[in-house]
Amino acid sequence: MTSSGSRVFFPASGPSWPPSVPLPYGPRQALDPASAAALDRTAQEDYGIPGLVLMELAARGVAEVATWLLEPGAHALVVCGRGNNGGDGLAVARNLVAWGRRAEVVLLHGPPTTPDARQEARAAQDAGIELVDATADADAVARALAREPALVVDAIFGIGLTRELGEGDVATLEALQASGVPVLAVDVPSGLDAGTGKPLPVALPARITATMVAPKTGFAHASDLVGHVVCIDIGLPPSLLPPRAGV
């Protein structure tokens, strides 16, 4: 397993679980959630990089990790929230299908509410992926787990989460954890405060957290929840990147 920059590349020999070598943190210093959000805004407003492009690059990197974890014939369950973290998940599912893998999607809180995530929902549907609305089907997650996915892609809540979760979300995270299916978290495990590392009040433990650009400050206090951390290159200009770790 080798790394280049802040991107992790996997060997051609195929997947194995658990990894024989822990997947590393990226070489960049940790970012707090506000700084990470500011990088996105600067990339869009000052450098003219559309948010949808950043989302596509983020999702492609996460999908690469997911593909490495999925054995041939296995499928992923992608559980999406309504915001941009859910949009990442929708694009992850579309990439997996494009690469010959199987993925099913559950929209935990209903259809996306942000423009980029709505675009990703349309693209996923155009690719033939059914988007199951859990607000209209209370048993959607349970039925999806009964189909024995090999991987859960957690794209429910992102790094902006600071509020306590409601009972319904807590129950869903607990059900996903109880299933025993390995979890790949998109940017941050759902329910975790990315800045402090505290569960709100619970978080879905991940085997791997594929986080954008650099680890988040809370990860150092939540190693049991974030698992192995892989930093995903989303195409930011070098001048925007945080300093390298240890510098």
NORRALIN-V702652 format. One record per backbone hydrogen bond with DSSP energy under -0.5 kcal/mol. CO is the residue of the C=O (numbers start at 1). NH is the residue of the N-H. If there is no record, write none. Layout:
CO_NH ; CO_NH
This chain:
2_9 ; 4_7 ; 7_4 ; 7_9 ; 9_2 ; 11_14 ; 23_229 ; 27_245 ; 31_217 ; 32_36 ; 33_37 ; 34_38 ; 35_39 ; 36_40 ; 37_41 ; 38_42 ; 39_43 ; 40_44 ; 41_45 ; 42_46 ; 42_47 ; 43_49 ; 44_48 ; 48_50 ; 50_53 ; 50_54 ; 51_55 ; 52_56 ; 53_57 ; 54_58 ; 55_59 ; 56_60 ; 57_61 ; 58_62 ; 59_63 ; 60_64 ; 61_65 ; 62_66 ; 63_67 ; 64_68 ; 65_69 ; 66_70 ; 69_71 ; 71_74 ; 74_102 ; 75_150 ; 75_151 ; 76_78 ; 76_104 ; 77_79 ; 77_153 ; 78_80 ; 78_106 ; 79_155 ; 80_108 ; 80_109 ; 82_113 ; 82_114 ; 83_87 ; 84_88 ; 85_89 ; 86_90 ; 87_91 ; 88_92 ; 89_93 ; 90_94 ; 91_95 ; 92_96 ; 93_97 ; 94_98 ; 95_99 ; 96_101 ; 97_100 ; 102_76 ; 104_78 ; 105_132 ; 106_80 ; 106_108 ; 107_110 ; 107_134 ; 107_135 ; 114_118 ; 115_119 ; 116_120 ; 117_121 ; 118_122 ; 119_123 ; 120_124 ; 121_125 ; 122_126 ; 123_127 ; 124_129 ; 125_128 ; 128_130 ; 130_105 ; 130_132 ; 131_133 ; 132_107 ; 132_134 ; 133_136 ; 133_137 ; 137_140 ; 139_143 ; 140_144 ; 141_145 ; 142_146 ; 143_147 ; 144_147 ; 145_148 ; 151_77 ; 151_153 ; 152_154 ; 152_184 ; 153_79 ; 153_155 ; 154_186 ; 155_81 ; 158_161 ; 166_170 ; 167_171 ; 168_172 ; 169_173 ; 170_174 ; 171_175 ; 172_176 ; 173_177 ; 174_178 ; 175_179 ; 176_181 ; 177_180 ; 182_152 ; 183_185 ; 183_207 ; 183_208 ; 184_154 ; 185_187 ; 185_210 ; 186_188 ; 189_192 ; 190_204 ; 191_200 ; 192_194 ; 193_197 ; 194_218 ; 198_193 ; 200_165 ; 202_200 ; 203_205 ; 207_228 ; 208_185 ; 208_210 ; 209_211 ; 209_230 ; 210_187 ; 211_232 ; 212_214 ; 215_31 ; 216_219 ; 217_220 ; 218_221 ; 219_222 ; 222_225 ; 222_226 ; 223_227 ; 225_206 ; 228_209 ; 228_230 ; 230_211 ; 232_213 ; 232_234 ; 237_240 ; 237_241 ; 238_241 ; 243_29 ; 244_247
